[in-house]
Amino acid sequence: MALQLEDAPALARPPVRQKKPSKVAVVKPTKKTTRKTVVRKASAAPARVPRRPKERKRETATSLAAQQRDISVSEFFTKNRHLLGFDNPAKALLTTIKEAVDNALDACEEGGILPELHIKIQQLSETRFRVSVQDNGPGIVRQQIPKIFGKLLYGSKFHRLRQSRGQQGIGISAAGMYGQLTTGKGVRIISRTGPRSPAHEFLVQVDTRRNEPKILRDKEVEWDSKQGTMVEIELEGTYRKGRRSVDDYLQQTAMANPHATIHYTPPTGAKEEYERQTTELPPEAMEIQPHPHGIELGMLMHMLHDTRARNLRAALIADFSRVSPKVADEILAKARLPGKARPSRIASNEAEKLYKAIQAVRILNPPTNCVAPIGEETLTKGLESQFVAEFYVASTRPPSVYRGNPFVIEAALAYGGDLPGDELADLYRFANRVPLLYQQGACAITKSALSTGWRNYTLQQARGALPVGPLVILVHIASVWVPFTSESKEAIAPYPEIVKEIRLALQECGRKLGAFLRRRRRVADEEKKRSYIDQFIPHIGESLQAILALSDAQKKRTVKNLQEVLEKSRKS
């Protein structure tokens, strides 16, 4: 019994768990091993030796030098075509037509010819179009055709200070280059310089590596136009209607150029005509010399090196505008430089003294015959041709200057009529008669319009917005050099002088509009009061007749007297 009690605790103990044997790896014998089985633990496997990374190839000065080469402007814009306005297919189609139309209008006006343009868009597939623009201008000399349409930064307007639509010599050749990139086809041009001259047809592409024209076709052809130029470009694009479209651009072009006739055939085939509203060409803009206050030190040194004048005094008088002999002597005296010095031998420190002296001397503003504004009467006609309104007003500001460049600001308003009354006013921007359709928020015109207090002219306006009402606002800047914010020429840089002049022009128009609206409201109030007199006085006469037992003649006399008294009090 005692043994059983001693053994009881042992029987009650839980069984001891035995450890599982560790896994072993059996290595099969090979020719180099014995037939005995080699047993080892898996955890005892030897670590892998990391591979050495391959040595990176390093460039040397010689190898880097071998990779350097010139970059042509054509190659640059091929990779950065958004800088020229070819951001998307819809904008590319618009930009192509815009550049061709601008060149056509400039050519006609310089030739003293009333412009007549034929614009046609053919849709070849869902995203491919063929655009043609034909004018009745003076035409292009045969030798110049390939360079004008097949070479970027080639033109006649870049180096002269005179108002024109084109400025840089990029636009039409860039449009042809875009068509070449998207379709592989060149630009087709037909031009004739007169009725007795042959018509020449060219097919041109841009050699983007050398920025040179590549002539694919050059021959004489039969053409039914007496003179002028026709440009045809095939490109990838998108056609749409509405704001910032080709149709909108041509409508605004007709508004700012009422002396032009435009025949337009869209892809739909429905022809549209914009007849000219005046037979007078814009006044001719004259070319002027650079103004001394509009140049920088580097430009001054370049002009002194290239001048044809024999001495420094003659160079200042001949190469700059508004520099008379008296002003030239004053500049030289402040700079302490001899007037007989050779301009090409002026050292850099002497040129800097001359530059500082020029900035310190008071010089008249440049002449303004180099700019040709649209004019108040012509602006009003342009608005009347496109909008049915109740009131039109236009204002042309006196010429002003920014960085030595003369410019003129014009503004015009159309109010009432068929214009929508519950929407924000429409703002139309123009630079040298060319509509600006994109980058509205970055433009000096928009900023000036938003900062104008339209409430002072009895219009509703939220803070930082355009006024609400049946209103169209038009602003035009005419200058020898419009300060665009980019090569695509879509917005004007907000120079303080330009913003100030735009605001003053809008305020002049706004005051006239405010006077019209107040006068109209006053007339409406008078008509309302008069209607009250006509409505209630007869009833008063009848009541007086019943109370006072007046005859009909007395009643009429009483009514007449009451009307006269109330009319006098209303007018007073």
MOBEL-V914362 format. One record per pair of residues at least 12 apart in sequence whose ideal C-beta (glycine too) atoms are under 10 Angstrom apart, sorted by the first residue. I is the first residue (numbers start at 0). J is the second residue. Records with the same first field share a line. If there is no record, write none. Layout:
I = J / J
This chain:
21 = 40 / 41 / 42
22 = 40 / 41 / 42
23 = 36 / 37 / 38 / 39 / 40 / 41
24 = 37 / 38 / 39 / 40 / 41 / 42 / 43 / 44
25 = 37 / 38 / 39
26 = 38 / 39
68 = 208
69 = 208 / 209 / 210
70 = 208 / 210
71 = 150 / 151 / 152 / 205 / 206 / 207 / 208 / 209 / 210 / 211
72 = 150 / 151 / 152 / 169 / 173 / 207 / 210
73 = 149 / 150 / 151 / 152 / 172 / 173 / 176 / 205 / 206 / 207 / 208 / 209 / 210 / 211
74 = 151 / 207 / 208 / 209 / 210
75 = 151 / 207 / 210
76 = 151 / 152 / 169 / 172 / 173 / 176 / 177 / 205 / 207 / 210 / 486
77 = 151 / 173 / 176 / 177 / 179 / 180 / 205 / 207 / 208
78 = 207
79 = 486
80 = 94 / 173 / 176 / 177 / 180 / 181 / 487
81 = 485 / 486 / 487
82 = 169 / 173 / 485 / 486 / 487
83 = 98 / 151 / 167 / 169 / 170 / 172 / 173 / 174 / 176 / 177 / 485 / 486 / 487 / 488
84 = 97 / 98 / 170 / 173 / 174 / 177 / 436 / 437 / 438 / 485 / 486 / 487 / 488 / 489
85 = 173 / 174 / 176 / 177 / 178 / 180 / 181 / 234 / 236 / 487
86 = 437 / 487
87 = 236 / 237
88 = 126 / 128 / 181 / 234 / 235 / 236 / 237 / 238 / 239
89 = 236 / 237 / 238 / 239 / 243 / 244 / 245
90 = 236 / 237 / 243 / 244 / 436 / 437 / 487 / 489
91 = 128 / 174 / 177 / 178 / 181 / 234 / 235 / 236 / 237
92 = 120 / 128 / 130 / 174 / 177 / 232 / 234 / 235 / 236 / 237 / 238 / 239 / 244 / 245 / 266
93 = 236 / 237 / 238 / 239 / 243 / 244 / 245 / 246 / 247 / 248 / 249 / 436 / 437
94 = 170 / 173 / 174 / 177 / 234 / 236 / 245 / 248 / 436 / 437 / 487 / 488 / 489
95 = 120 / 128 / 130 / 132 / 170 / 171 / 173 / 174 / 175 / 177 / 178 / 230 / 232 / 234 / 236 / 245
96 = 118 / 119 / 120 / 128 / 130 / 131 / 132 / 174 / 232 / 236 / 245 / 248 / 249 / 252 / 263
97 = 132 / 164 / 170 / 171 / 174 / 245 / 248 / 249 / 252 / 433 / 434 / 436 / 487 / 488
98 = 132 / 164 / 165 / 169 / 170 / 171 / 172 / 173 / 174 / 175 / 230 / 232 / 488
99 = 116 / 118 / 130 / 131 / 132 / 133 / 134 / 170 / 171 / 174 / 175 / 186 / 228 / 229 / 230 / 231 / 232
100 = 114 / 116 / 118 / 132 / 134 / 164 / 230 / 245 / 248 / 249 / 252 / 256 / 259 / 261 / 433
101 = 132 / 163 / 164 / 165 / 166 / 170 / 171 / 252 / 431 / 432 / 433 / 488
102 = 132 / 134 / 136 / 139 / 147 / 148 / 154 / 156 / 163 / 164 / 165 / 170 / 171 / 174 / 228 / 230
103 = 115 / 116 / 117 / 118 / 132 / 133 / 134 / 135 / 136 / 164 / 171 / 227 / 228 / 229 / 230 / 259 / 261
104 = 116 / 134 / 136 / 163 / 164 / 165 / 252 / 256 / 258 / 259 / 261 / 281 / 432 / 433
105 = 134 / 136 / 155 / 156 / 162 / 163 / 164 / 165 / 431 / 432 / 433
106 = 134 / 135 / 136 / 137 / 138 / 139 / 165 / 227 / 228
107 = 134 / 135 / 136 / 137 / 227 / 258 / 259 / 280
108 = 136 / 163 / 164 / 256 / 258 / 259 / 280 / 281 / 283 / 284 / 371 / 432
109 = 136 / 137 / 155 / 156 / 161 / 163 / 283 / 284
110 = 134 / 135 / 136 / 137 / 138 / 226 / 227 / 280
111 = 137 / 280 / 283
112 = 134 / 135 / 136 / 137 / 226 / 227 / 280
113 = 135 / 258 / 259 / 260 / 275 / 277 / 278 / 279 / 280
114 = 134 / 135 / 136 / 256 / 258 / 259 / 260 / 261 / 275 / 280
115 = 133 / 134 / 135 / 136 / 227 / 259 / 260 / 261 / 262 / 275
116 = 132 / 133 / 134 / 135 / 136 / 227 / 249 / 252 / 256 / 259 / 260 / 261 / 262 / 263 / 273
117 = 131 / 132 / 133 / 134 / 135 / 224 / 227 / 229 / 260 / 261 / 262 / 263 / 264
118 = 130 / 131 / 132 / 133 / 134 / 245 / 249 / 252 / 261 / 262 / 263 / 264 / 265 / 271
119 = 131 / 132 / 133 / 231 / 262 / 263 / 264 / 265 / 266 / 268 / 270
120 = 132 / 236 / 238 / 245 / 263 / 264 / 265 / 266 / 267 / 268
121 = 231 / 233 / 264 / 265 / 266 / 268
122 = 236 / 238 / 265 / 266 / 267 / 268
123 = 182 / 233 / 266
124 = 235
125 = 235 / 237
126 = 181 / 234 / 235 / 236 / 237 / 238
127 = 178 / 181 / 182 / 184 / 233 / 234 / 235 / 236
128 = 178 / 182 / 232 / 233 / 234 / 235 / 236 / 237 / 238 / 266
129 = 178 / 182 / 184 / 187 / 231 / 232 / 233 / 234 / 266
130 = 174 / 178 / 230 / 231 / 232 / 233 / 234 / 236 / 245
131 = 187 / 189 / 229 / 230 / 231 / 232 / 233 / 264
132 = 171 / 228 / 229 / 230 / 231 / 232
133 = 189 / 222 / 224 / 227 / 228 / 229 / 230 / 231 / 262
134 = 190 / 224 / 226 / 227 / 228 / 229 / 230 / 259
135 = 224 / 225 / 226 / 227 / 228 / 260
136 = 190 / 192 / 226 / 227 / 228
137 = 190 / 191 / 192 / 193 / 226 / 227 / 228
138 = 189 / 190 / 191 / 192 / 193 / 196 / 198 / 199 / 224 / 225 / 226 / 227 / 228
139 = 188 / 190 / 191 / 192 / 199 / 201 / 227 / 228
140 = 190 / 192 / 196 / 199
141 = 190 / 191 / 192 / 196 / 197 / 198 / 199 / 201 / 217 / 219
142 = 199
143 = 155 / 190
144 = 186 / 188 / 189 / 190 / 199 / 200 / 201 / 203 / 212 / 214 / 217 / 228
145 = 186 / 188 / 201 / 202 / 203 / 204 / 211 / 212 / 213 / 214 / 217
146 = 168 / 172 / 203 / 211 / 212
147 = 168 / 171 / 172 / 175 / 186 / 188 / 190 / 201 / 203 / 212 / 228 / 230
148 = 171 / 172 / 174 / 175 / 176 / 185 / 186 / 187 / 188 / 201 / 202 / 203 / 204 / 205 / 212 / 228 / 230 / 232
149 = 171 / 172 / 175 / 176 / 179 / 185 / 186 / 188 / 201 / 203 / 204 / 205 / 206 / 210 / 211 / 212 / 213 / 214 / 215
150 = 168 / 172 / 176 / 203 / 205 / 206 / 209 / 210 / 211 / 212
151 = 167 / 168 / 169 / 170 / 171 / 172 / 173 / 175 / 176 / 205 / 207 / 210
152 = 167 / 168 / 169 / 172 / 173 / 210
153 = 168 / 169 / 172 / 210 / 211 / 212
154 = 166 / 167 / 168 / 169 / 170 / 171 / 172
155 = 168
156 = 168
157 = 169 / 480
158 = 286
159 = 286 / 287 / 369 / 479
160 = 284 / 285 / 286 / 287 / 288 / 289 / 290 / 293 / 320 / 365 / 369 / 370 / 403 / 404 / 405 / 478 / 479 / 480
161 = 283 / 284 / 285 / 286 / 287 / 368 / 369 / 370 / 371 / 479 / 480
162 = 281 / 283 / 284 / 285 / 286 / 369 / 370 / 371 / 372 / 405 / 406 / 407 / 431 / 432 / 477 / 478 / 479 / 480 / 481
163 = 284 / 371 / 431 / 432 / 479 / 481
164 = 256 / 430 / 431 / 432 / 433 / 481 / 488
165 = 431 / 433 / 488
166 = 430 / 431 / 478 / 479 / 480 / 481 / 483 / 486 / 488
167 = 483 / 486 / 488
169 = 486 / 487 / 488
170 = 486 / 487 / 488
171 = 186 / 188 / 230 / 232
172 = 186 / 203 / 205 / 210 / 212
173 = 205 / 486 / 487
174 = 186 / 230 / 232 / 234
175 = 187 / 188 / 203 / 204 / 205 / 212 / 230 / 231 / 232 / 233 / 234
176 = 204 / 205 / 207 / 210 / 232
177 = 205 / 232 / 234 / 235 / 236
178 = 204 / 205 / 231 / 232 / 233 / 234 / 235 / 236
179 = 203 / 204 / 205 / 207 / 213 / 232 / 233 / 234
180 = 205 / 207 / 234 / 235
181 = 233 / 234 / 235 / 236
182 = 232 / 233 / 234 / 235
183 = 204 / 233
184 = 202 / 204 / 215 / 231 / 232 / 233 / 234
185 = 201 / 202 / 203 / 204 / 205 / 212 / 213 / 214 / 215 / 216 / 231 / 232 / 233
186 = 201 / 202 / 203 / 204 / 205 / 212 / 215 / 230 / 231 / 232 / 233
187 = 200 / 201 / 202 / 203 / 215 / 216 / 229 / 230 / 231 / 232 / 233
188 = 200 / 201 / 202 / 203 / 216 / 228 / 229 / 230 / 231 / 232
189 = 201 / 220 / 222 / 224 / 227 / 228 / 229 / 230 / 231
190 = 222 / 224 / 226 / 227 / 228 / 229 / 230
191 = 219 / 220 / 222 / 224 / 225 / 226 / 227 / 228 / 229
192 = 226 / 227 / 228
193 = 225 / 226
194 = 224 / 225 / 226
195 = 225 / 226
196 = 219 / 225 / 226
197 = 218 / 219 / 220 / 221 / 222
198 = 218 / 219 / 220 / 221 / 222 / 223 / 224 / 225 / 226 / 227 / 228 / 229
199 = 217 / 218 / 219 / 220 / 222
200 = 216 / 217 / 218 / 219 / 220 / 221 / 222 / 229
201 = 214 / 215 / 216 / 217 / 218
202 = 214 / 215 / 216 / 217 / 218 / 231
203 = 215 / 216 / 217
238 = 265 / 266 / 267
240 = 265 / 267
242 = 425 / 436
243 = 434 / 436 / 437 / 439
244 = 265 / 436
245 = 263 / 265 / 266 / 436
246 = 263 / 265 / 271
247 = 427 / 434 / 436
248 = 433 / 434 / 435 / 436
249 = 261 / 263 / 265 / 271 / 273 / 434
250 = 263 / 271 / 273 / 384 / 385 / 427 / 434
251 = 381 / 385 / 427 / 428 / 429 / 432 / 433 / 434 / 435 / 436 / 473
252 = 273 / 429 / 432 / 433 / 434
253 = 271 / 272 / 273 / 274 / 275 / 276 / 381 / 384 / 385 / 434
254 = 273 / 276 / 373 / 378 / 380 / 381 / 382 / 383 / 384 / 385 / 386 / 411 / 427 / 429 / 432 / 434 / 471 / 473
255 = 373 / 377 / 378 / 381 / 409 / 427 / 429 / 430 / 431 / 432 / 433 / 434 / 473 / 475
256 = 273 / 275 / 276 / 277 / 281 / 373 / 377 / 381 / 429 / 432 / 433 / 434
257 = 273 / 274 / 275 / 276 / 277 / 278 / 279 / 281 / 373 / 376 / 377 / 378 / 379 / 380 / 381 / 382 / 383 / 384 / 385
258 = 275 / 276 / 277 / 278 / 279 / 280 / 281 / 373 / 377 / 380 / 432
259 = 273 / 274 / 275 / 276 / 277 / 280 / 432
260 = 272 / 273 / 274 / 275 / 276
261 = 273 / 274 / 275
262 = 274
273 = 384 / 385
274 = 384
275 = 384
276 = 377 / 380 / 381 / 383 / 384
277 = 374 / 376 / 377 / 380 / 381
279 = 374 / 376 / 377
280 = 371
281 = 371 / 372 / 373 / 374 / 377 / 432 / 477
282 = 368 / 370 / 371 / 372 / 374
283 = 368 / 371
284 = 367 / 368 / 369 / 370 / 371 / 372 / 431 / 477 / 479
285 = 366 / 367 / 368 / 369 / 370 / 371
286 = 368 / 369 / 479
287 = 319 / 320 / 321 / 365 / 366 / 367 / 368 / 369 / 370 / 404 / 405 / 479
288 = 302 / 316 / 317 / 318 / 319 / 320 / 321 / 322 / 365 / 366 / 369
289 = 302 / 318 / 319 / 320 / 365 / 403 / 404 / 479
290 = 319 / 320 / 321 / 322 / 362 / 363 / 364 / 365 / 366 / 400 / 402 / 403 / 404 / 405 / 479
291 = 315 / 318 / 319 / 320 / 321 / 322 / 326 / 327 / 330 / 353 / 354 / 356 / 357 / 358 / 360 / 362 / 365 / 403
292 = 319 / 321 / 357 / 358 / 360 / 361 / 362 / 364 / 365 / 400 / 402 / 403 / 404
293 = 319 / 320 / 365 / 400 / 401 / 402 / 403 / 404 / 405 / 479 / 480
294 = 319 / 354 / 357 / 402 / 403
295 = 354 / 402
296 = 347 / 350 / 351 / 353 / 354 / 355 / 357
297 = 350 / 354
298 = 354
299 = 318 / 319 / 345 / 350 / 351 / 353 / 354 / 357
300 = 342 / 345 / 346 / 347 / 349 / 350 / 351 / 353 / 354
301 = 350
302 = 314 / 315 / 318 / 319 / 342 / 350
303 = 315 / 318 / 340 / 341 / 342 / 343 / 344 / 345 / 349 / 350 / 353
304 = 342 / 343 / 344 / 345 / 350
305 = 318 / 342 / 343
306 = 318 / 341 / 342 / 343
307 = 342
308 = 341 / 342 / 343
309 = 339 / 341 / 342
310 = 337 / 338 / 339 / 340 / 341 / 342
311 = 327 / 330 / 331 / 334 / 336 / 337 / 338 / 339 / 340 / 341 / 342 / 344 / 345 / 349 / 353
312 = 324 / 327 / 328 / 330 / 331 / 336 / 337 / 338 / 339 / 340 / 342
313 = 327 / 338 / 339 / 342
314 = 327 / 338 / 340 / 341 / 342 / 343 / 345
315 = 327 / 328 / 330 / 331 / 338 / 342 / 353 / 357
316 = 328
318 = 342
319 = 357 / 362 / 365 / 403
320 = 362 / 363 / 364 / 365 / 366 / 369 / 403 / 405
321 = 362 / 363 / 364 / 365 / 366 / 403
322 = 357 / 360 / 362 / 363
323 = 362 / 363
324 = 338
326 = 357 / 360 / 361 / 362 / 363
327 = 360
329 = 356 / 357 / 359 / 360 / 361 / 362
330 = 353 / 354 / 356 / 357 / 358 / 359 / 360 / 362
331 = 353 / 356 / 360
332 = 356 / 360
333 = 352 / 353 / 355 / 356 / 357 / 358 / 359 / 360
334 = 349 / 350 / 351 / 352 / 353 / 354 / 355 / 356 / 357 / 359 / 360
335 = 349 / 352 / 353 / 356
336 = 349 / 350 / 352 / 353 / 356
340 = 353
362 = 403
363 = 400
364 = 398 / 399 / 400 / 403 / 405
365 = 398 / 400 / 403 / 404 / 405 / 479
366 = 398 / 405
367 = 397 / 398 / 399 / 400 / 405 / 406 / 407 / 477 / 479
368 = 398 / 405
369 = 398 / 404 / 405 / 406 / 477 / 478 / 479
370 = 398 / 404 / 405 / 406 / 407 / 431 / 476 / 477 / 478 / 479
371 = 407 / 431 / 432 / 477
372 = 395 / 396 / 398 / 406 / 407 / 408 / 409 / 431 / 432 / 475 / 476 / 477
373 = 393 / 395 / 407 / 409 / 411 / 429 / 431 / 432 / 473 / 475 / 477
374 = 393 / 395 / 409
375 = 391 / 392 / 393 / 394 / 395 / 409 / 410 / 411
376 = 393 / 395
377 = 393 / 409 / 411
378 = 391 / 392 / 393 / 394 / 395 / 409 / 410 / 411 / 412 / 429 / 473 / 475
379 = 391 / 392 / 393 / 411 / 412 / 413
380 = 393
381 = 393 / 411 / 413 / 427 / 429 / 473 / 475
382 = 411 / 412 / 413 / 427 / 471 / 473
383 = 413
385 = 413 / 427 / 471 / 473
386 = 413 / 414 / 415 / 416 / 417 / 418 / 425 / 469 / 471 / 473
387 = 413 / 415 / 416 / 417 / 418
388 = 412 / 413 / 414 / 415 / 416 / 417 / 418 / 469 / 470 / 471
389 = 413 / 414 / 415 / 416 / 417 / 418 / 469 / 515 / 519
390 = 412 / 413 / 414 / 415 / 416 / 469 / 470 / 511 / 512 / 515 / 516 / 519
391 = 411 / 412 / 413 / 414 / 415 / 416 / 471 / 508 / 511 / 512
392 = 410 / 411 / 412 / 413 / 414 / 507 / 508 / 509 / 510 / 511 / 512 / 514 / 515
393 = 409 / 410 / 411 / 412 / 413 / 473 / 475 / 504 / 507 / 508 / 511
394 = 408 / 409 / 410 / 411 / 412 / 503 / 504 / 505 / 506 / 507 / 508 / 509 / 510 / 511
395 = 407 / 408 / 409 / 410 / 411 / 475 / 477 / 504 / 507
396 = 408 / 409 / 410 / 476 / 499 / 500 / 501 / 503 / 504 / 507
397 = 500 / 503
398 = 477 / 478 / 500
399 = 478 / 496 / 497 / 499 / 500 / 503
400 = 478 / 496
401 = 478 / 480 / 482 / 492 / 494 / 495 / 496 / 497 / 499 / 500
402 = 480 / 482 / 494 / 496
403 = 479 / 480
404 = 478 / 479 / 480 / 481 / 482 / 494 / 496
405 = 477 / 478 / 479 / 480
406 = 430 / 431 / 476 / 477 / 478 / 479 / 480 / 481 / 482 / 491 / 494 / 496 / 497 / 500
407 = 475 / 476 / 477 / 478 / 500 / 504
408 = 444 / 447 / 474 / 475 / 476 / 477 / 478 / 496 / 497 / 498 / 499 / 500 / 501 / 502 / 503 / 504 / 505
409 = 429 / 473 / 474 / 475 / 476 / 477 / 500 / 501 / 504 / 508
410 = 444 / 447 / 448 / 451 / 472 / 473 / 474 / 475 / 500 / 501 / 502 / 503 / 504 / 505 / 506 / 507 / 508 / 509
411 = 427 / 471 / 472 / 473 / 474 / 475 / 504 / 505 / 508
412 = 424 / 456 / 470 / 471 / 472 / 473 / 505 / 508 / 509 / 511 / 512 / 515
413 = 425 / 427 / 469 / 470 / 471 / 472 / 473 / 512
414 = 456 / 458 / 468 / 469 / 470 / 471 / 472 / 508 / 512 / 515 / 516
415 = 468 / 469 / 470 / 512 / 515 / 516 / 519
416 = 469 / 471
417 = 469
418 = 468 / 469 / 470 / 471
419 = 467 / 468 / 469 / 470
420 = 467 / 468 / 469 / 470
421 = 467 / 468 / 469
422 = 465 / 467 / 468 / 469 / 470
423 = 460 / 461 / 464 / 465 / 466 / 467 / 468 / 470
424 = 448 / 453 / 458 / 460 / 464 / 465 / 466 / 467 / 468 / 469 / 470 / 471 / 472
425 = 465 / 469 / 470 / 471 / 472 / 473
426 = 439 / 442 / 444 / 445 / 448 / 449 / 465 / 470 / 471 / 472 / 473 / 474
427 = 444 / 471 / 472 / 473 / 474 / 475
428 = 442 / 443 / 444 / 445 / 448 / 472 / 473 / 474 / 475 / 476 / 489 / 490 / 491 / 501
429 = 444 / 473 / 474 / 475 / 476 / 477
430 = 442 / 444 / 474 / 475 / 476 / 477 / 478 / 481 / 482 / 483 / 488 / 489 / 490 / 491
431 = 475 / 476 / 477 / 478 / 479 / 480 / 481 / 488
432 = 475 / 477
433 = 475 / 481 / 488
434 = 475
435 = 474 / 476 / 481 / 483 / 488 / 489 / 490 / 491
436 = 489
437 = 487 / 488 / 489 / 490
438 = 483 / 484 / 485 / 487 / 488 / 489 / 490 / 491
439 = 489 / 490
440 = 490
441 = 484 / 485 / 489 / 490 / 491 / 492 / 493
442 = 474 / 483 / 484 / 489 / 490 / 491 / 492 / 493 / 501
443 = 474 / 476 / 482 / 484 / 490 / 491 / 492 / 493 / 494 / 495 / 497 / 498 / 500 / 501 / 502
444 = 472 / 473 / 474 / 475 / 476 / 490 / 491 / 493 / 497 / 498 / 501 / 505
445 = 465 / 472 / 474 / 490 / 491 / 493 / 501
446 = 490 / 491 / 493 / 497 / 498 / 501 / 502
447 = 474 / 491 / 493 / 497 / 498 / 499 / 500 / 501 / 502 / 503 / 504 / 505 / 506
448 = 464 / 465 / 466 / 472 / 474 / 501 / 502 / 505
449 = 462 / 463 / 464 / 465 / 466
450 = 463 / 498 / 501 / 502 / 505
451 = 465 / 466 / 472 / 501 / 502 / 503 / 504 / 505 / 506 / 508 / 509
452 = 466 / 502 / 505 / 506 / 509
453 = 465 / 466 / 467 / 468 / 470 / 472 / 505 / 506 / 509 / 512 / 513
454 = 466 / 513
455 = 506 / 509 / 510 / 513
456 = 470 / 505 / 506 / 508 / 509 / 510 / 511 / 512 / 513 / 514 / 515 / 516 / 517
457 = 509 / 512 / 513 / 514 / 515 / 516 / 517 / 519 / 520
458 = 470 / 509 / 512 / 513 / 516
466 = 509
468 = 516
470 = 512
472 = 505 / 508 / 509
473 = 508
474 = 491 / 501 / 504 / 505 / 508
475 = 501 / 504
476 = 491 / 497 / 500 / 501 / 504
478 = 491 / 497
481 = 497
482 = 494 / 497
524 = 569
525 = 569 / 570
528 = 565 / 566 / 568 / 569 / 570
529 = 562 / 565 / 566 / 569
531 = 565 / 569
532 = 561 / 562 / 564 / 565 / 566 / 569
533 = 562
535 = 561 / 565
536 = 557 / 558 / 559 / 561 / 562 / 565
537 = 554 / 555 / 558 / 561 / 562
538 = 558
539 = 557 / 558 / 561
540 = 553 / 554 / 555 / 556 / 557 / 558 / 559 / 560 / 561 / 562
541 = 554 / 558
542 = 554
543 = 557 / 558 / 561
544 = 557 / 558
